[in-house]
Amino acid sequence: RSIQNEPKATIEHGRNMTDTVTYERDQLLHAIRNLECVVLSLDRLGSESAGRSVDEQGALALRCLDEFKVFSKLSQARAILGDAFSRALGDDDMDELERELQSVEYWTSV
């Protein structure tokens, strides 16, 4: 059954496939559009960077990130997707999503 005419999209996740997360269709599409914009922009950035100096590549990357508000788009998508998880704090003083994401690796300059 297609979700085209459905107001909500349900996604199964987690270790127990009976867990479901439900999103409003328009919110899910907003997140997907933001992610699509970022993916396509980064792909074009890679193509445009070919043959350029490191300084030119850096300037081009910063321009792309700024003009297309990449950080804002990613943050919005994360907020939409994260809203489906409980914000109640557990015994460890973390909510469900914090607990699930605590081992995520990320870049740092240090």
Contacts in CASP RR format, 6 or more apart in sequence:
PFRMAT RR
TARGET T0000
AUTHOR 0000-0000-0000
METHOD contacts of the structure
MODEL  1
RSIQNEPKATIEHGRNMTDTVTYERDQLLHAIRNLECVVLSLDRLGSESA
GRSVDEQGALALRCLDEFKVFSKLSQARAILGDAFSRALGDDDMDELERE
LQSVEYWTSV
3 9 0 8 1.000
3 25 0 8 1.000
6 25 0 8 1.000
7 24 0 8 1.000
7 25 0 8 1.000
8 22 0 8 1.000
8 23 0 8 1.000
8 24 0 8 1.000
8 25 0 8 1.000
9 22 0 8 1.000
9 23 0 8 1.000
9 25 0 8 1.000
9 28 0 8 1.000
10 20 0 8 1.000
10 21 0 8 1.000
10 22 0 8 1.000
10 23 0 8 1.000
11 20 0 8 1.000
11 21 0 8 1.000
11 22 0 8 1.000
11 23 0 8 1.000
12 18 0 8 1.000
12 19 0 8 1.000
12 20 0 8 1.000
12 21 0 8 1.000
13 19 0 8 1.000
13 20 0 8 1.000
13 21 0 8 1.000
21 84 0 8 1.000
21 85 0 8 1.000
22 84 0 8 1.000
23 80 0 8 1.000
23 81 0 8 1.000
23 84 0 8 1.000
27 80 0 8 1.000
27 83 0 8 1.000
28 80 0 8 1.000
30 76 0 8 1.000
30 77 0 8 1.000
30 80 0 8 1.000
31 76 0 8 1.000
31 77 0 8 1.000
31 80 0 8 1.000
31 81 0 8 1.000
32 77 0 8 1.000
34 73 0 8 1.000
34 74 0 8 1.000
34 76 0 8 1.000
34 77 0 8 1.000
35 73 0 8 1.000
35 74 0 8 1.000
35 77 0 8 1.000
37 68 0 8 1.000
37 73 0 8 1.000
38 68 0 8 1.000
38 70 0 8 1.000
38 73 0 8 1.000
38 74 0 8 1.000
41 64 0 8 1.000
41 68 0 8 1.000
41 70 0 8 1.000
42 64 0 8 1.000
44 64 0 8 1.000
45 60 0 8 1.000
45 61 0 8 1.000
45 64 0 8 1.000
48 60 0 8 1.000
49 56 0 8 1.000
49 57 0 8 1.000
49 60 0 8 1.000
49 61 0 8 1.000
52 60 0 8 1.000
64 70 0 8 1.000
65 71 0 8 1.000
82 97 0 8 1.000
85 95 0 8 1.000
85 96 0 8 1.000
85 97 0 8 1.000
85 100 0 8 1.000
86 95 0 8 1.000
86 96 0 8 1.000
87 95 0 8 1.000
87 96 0 8 1.000
88 95 0 8 1.000
88 96 0 8 1.000
89 95 0 8 1.000
92 99 0 8 1.000
94 102 0 8 1.000
END
